[in-house]
Amino acid sequence: MKEDNVILERSFTFAVRIVKLQRCLTERGCDRSIIRQLLKSGTSIGANVREAVRGQSRVDFVSKMNIALKESSESEYWLELLHATDFLTDQEYDSIYSDCKVITKLLMKIVKTTKDTL
């Protein structure tokens, strides 16, 4: 894969947003366990994507991308929960959730395409 890879860039940018959001949620008095879960899943996406790109085989690549996909899906859940409990405004939610959905769709496509070529 190329170093100017869209999923690498998007997942890293998303992780940065999650870290910054964590600070805001802490100030708003959000439960620490929810913040921790979102921080873990939201930053894990990019870490797994990076591991996949440097993977030892195509099977390893698919495995790491699948993990990133699961983490992306989990991040969607935590964002939905934060919005439903009024810790995220509509505008904040729409912005970060749409980024997460794009990442999820990209990962789904990558996993499917790669599995089809194995």
Number of C-alpha atoms within 10 A of each C-alpha: 7 7 8 8 10 12 19 20 15 18 27 20 14 21 21 16 16 21 16 12 18 19 11 14 17 13 9 11 9 16 12 12 9 16 20 12 13 25 21 17 21 29 23 22 33 26 16 23 25 20 15 23 20 12 16 10 11 15 14 15 22 23 17 22 25 21 17 29 24 18 22 26 19 18 26 22 14 19 23 16 14 20 18 13 11 12 19 20 13 11 10 13 18 15 11 17 20 12 17 22 15 15 24 23 14 16 23 17 12 18 18 13 12 15 14 8 7 8
